[in-house]
Amino acid sequence: MQDVRNVDNDPSKPLTSPPTPERLAWNRFIIKFALSLCLKHHSVFALVKQDSYGKDVVVGASCMVPPNDKHLHDPGICQLIAFYPRIKPLNSLLLTARMDALTKVMAEGHKKHASKAHWYVMCFAMDNEKQGKGYGRELMTFITSMADAANLPLYLETFGPRNRRFYENNGYTVAASSVITARGEKPLDLHGGGLAMLRAPNKAESRNV
C-alpha cells in the first residue's frame, strides 16, 4: 500500500504525495453521507463564482444540520442500513478502535456543549485551488448571519491550528479540546487533540434583521 504522509507528520497539514484510493474513497463517503443527512433538510449551502470563461463553478460548500430536538446529526438505524452498501467496502476504515473513540468523543462533546437548539456545521470545505481568495470567509459570513437572524448558536468540530484560527476569526471559541485515545493505537494528542467550537449569536445582528 502506498505510504501517504502529511507535512511534518501533522494530520492537519497537506499531504506530501497524492492520496491513496482508500483515502479518496473515504472522503467521497464522508461527502455523500453528509449530503444524505443534510439535503433533505434543505441545509446544504454552496458558494458559486464565475470562472474566467464566465462559467459558474462551486468554490466552497457546507453541510449543515438545522436546529432540532431529534438529534438529526446522529443518523438513525434506517439511514445506516440504507447506506450499508457504501459502508461495507470501507469497513477497514470505519470499524476501528480509533473511529469508535472519535465517535464517542464527538457524541459526548455535542451533548455537553450544544444540547440546546443550534445550527451544526457538519462539513465546511473550500476548493483547494481557490483558497486564499476570501471565499471561505464569505461563505462563513452567510452561515453566521443566518444563525444570528434566528438568534441561535453554531457548533462544529475541527482539528489543527489553521482551522482553529479560521473559525476564531469568524467568531467561534473553543469549548473543549479532546485527545483521541484508542486502545492499541497512538493517541491523537497533537495540538491538544480535536476541538469542539461554539459561536454564540450576535445579538446586535439579530436585532438588525
Residue, then its C-alpha position, 0 to 999 in steps of 0.5 A: m500500500q502506498d505510504v501517504r504522509n502529511v507535512d511534518n507528520d501533522p494530520s492537519k497539514p497537506l499531504t506530501s504525495p497524492p492520496t491513496p484510493e482508500r483515502l479518496a474513497w473515504n472522503r467521497f463517503i464522508i461527502k455523500f453521507a453528509l449530503s444524505l443527512c443534510l439535503k433533505h433538510h434543505s441545509v446544504f449551502a454552496l458558494v458559486k463564482q464565475d470562472s474566467y470563461g464566465k462559467d459558474v463553478v462551486v468554490g466552497a460548500s457546507c453541510m449543515v444540520p438545522p436546529n432540532d430536538k431529534h438529534l438529526h446529526d446522529p443518523g438513525i438505524c434506517q439511514l445506516i442500513a440504507f447506506y450499508p452498501r457504501i459502508k461495507p467496502l470501507n469497513s477497514l476504515l470505519l470499524t476501528a478502535r480509533m473511529d469508535a473513540l472519535t465517535k464517542v468523543m464527538a457524541e459526548g462533546h455535542k451533548k455537553h456543549a450544544s444540547k440546546a437548539h443550534w445550527y451544526v456545521m457538519c462539513f465546511a470545505m473550500d476548493n483547494e485551488k481557490q483558497g486564499k481568495g476570501y471565499g471561505r470567509e464569505l461563505m462563513t459570513f452567510i452561515t453566521s448571519m443566518a444563525d444570528a437572524a434566528n438568534l441561535p448558536l453554531y457548533l462544529e468540530t475541527f482539528g489543527p491550528r489553521n482551522r482553529r484560527f479560521y473559525e476564531n476569526n469568524g467568531y467561534t471559541v473553543a469549548a473543549s479540546s479532546v485527545i483521541t485515545a484508542r486502545g492499541e493505537k497512538p493517541l491523537d494528542l497533537h495540538g491538544g487533540g480535536l476541538a469542539m467550537l461554539r459561536a454564540p449569536n450576535k445579538a446586535e445582528s439579530r436585532n438588525v434583521 
